[in-house]
Amino acid sequence: MELPVKFPSDSETILDDVARFRALSPLGRVSAIRSILADGRFLVSVSPRSARSERLDAEEASLTRQSIRDFINRHGR
């Protein structure tokens, strides 16, 4: 079925977003990134699974620290 409306492809949309981001000043880029991070924090805070996500993040951070310690103990001394 042919639709009378042409929707942009995913790659066209991504390229447009990249062009808009690159056109921003360095301060504008930092502001855009901060806005994305704030949106992510908000979504996590209202998620019904936020406690689970925080617990998994803490576990992952702990495993990362332990892996680094193990690596240093094997190779760094």
Secondary structure, DSSP 8 states (H G I E B T S, - for coil): ---SS----HHHHHHHHHHHHHHS-HHHHHHHHHHHHHHHHHHHHH-TTHHHHHHHHHHHHHHHHHHHHHHHHHHT-
